[in-house]
Amino acid sequence: MMRWIPLILVALLASCSSERGQETDERGWPKKIRFAYTPDEENPGRREHMYRLRADYLSEQIGVEVEIVRTTQYGPVIEAMRAGKIEMSNLSTFPYLIASKKAGAEAIAAMSDLDGNPRQSYSLIIARADSELNSIEDVAERANAITFAFVNPASTSGHLIPRYFLEQQGLSPESDFKELVFPGKQNATILSVTSGKVDAAAISKSVLYKLIKHGSLKEGEVKVVWQSMPIPSSCVSVRGDLPEDLKEAIRRAHVDLAEVNPKLLEEIRQYYEQYRPEPVGSYIAIDDTLFDEMRVFSGKIQELAMLQ
C-alpha cells in the first residue's frame, strides 16, 4: 500500500530525527521505502500520478510499502537521503553526482532510447530570434551589456553545464554580465527571454521542446546560440547503505517493467515524450560509471550548486 507525504519545507527534513534505524523485515530490508520526487512545473498532478503508479508497482514487485515524498528541489532530496529519511529518488546528472558524494547515492537504473542506450539530454543558451547574439562567443564578448538568466543554482542544464562553458570563454557570470538573474524555474526562464526581461538564458532543451509542442511558445520565437555535449538523463538512485539484495530487487523491478506491466511502461513513455522528441525505450540497468565523463566537472559541483 502506497501513501503520499507532501514535504514542502526543507525545515521539515532538518527537524525530523534520523530514521536509518527504522524497522526491518525478516530479510533485513526496511519495512517502508520513501521515494522522493520533484513536481512538474506545468502539470504537477500528472507527475504525482506517475509516481503513485510507479510506487504501487514497485511495492508489488519487492513486497515493501512504498511512499512517495514530494520535495520542491533537488537540494532537500539530497539532504533527506544523507539523513536517512528517503531511500530512493530520480536524480538528474549533477544532483546525482552531488548525492553520490554527499549522501552515498547509487545509480541503479535509467530510461533508455529505442536502441537500448541510456537517454541523453542537452543544455542550451537561447536568445530572442531577433537578437544579435548568435554564439556563446557572442555572449562572452558582449557580457557587460547583457542581462543573463540561469534557472537555479542546482540545475544541471540551466546552470552548471552552461556556466562551466561560459567560464571556459573567460567569463565570470557574477561580475561580467550587466545583470545575472535566477528565475527559479525552467519555464519562467524561457519566458524571461521572450518577454525581453533578459537577453539570453541557459535552459534545458527538453523544456524548450515541451513549450513549443504544447503551444506555450511559438516555433522560431527564440533561437539557440549554444548547445552542450550530450548529458546523461535522470537516473533511479538509491541510498548506498541499503542491503545489496534490496538494491538489486529495485533495479530488477525497473528492468522487468516492460514484461511485467507493459501498460504502465506505455504510460511512462507517453509522459516522457511530452518533454523530448526522442522516442523512449524502457528501463535498463546502469551503474555509477555512466557518469564518469561528467565528473570532469566534479571539482565545480559543490561551489556552483551552492549545496553545503
Buried (B, 14 or more C-beta within 10 A) or exposed (E): EBEEEEBEEBEBBEEEEEBEEEEEEEEEBBEBBBBBBBBBBBEEEEBBEBBBBBBBBBBBBBEBBBBBBBBBBBBBBBBBBBBBBBBBBBBBBBBBBBBBBBBBBBBBBBBBBEEEEBBBBBBBBBBBEEBEBEEBEBBBBBBEEBBBBBBBBBBBBBBBBBBBBBBEBEBEBEEBBEEBBBBBBBBBBBBBBBEEBBBBBBBBBBBBBBBBBEEEBEEEBBBBBBBBEEBBBBBBBBBBEBEEEBBEBBBBBBBEBBEEBEEBBEBBBEBBBBBBEBEBBBBBBBEBEBBEEBEEBBEBBBEBBEBE
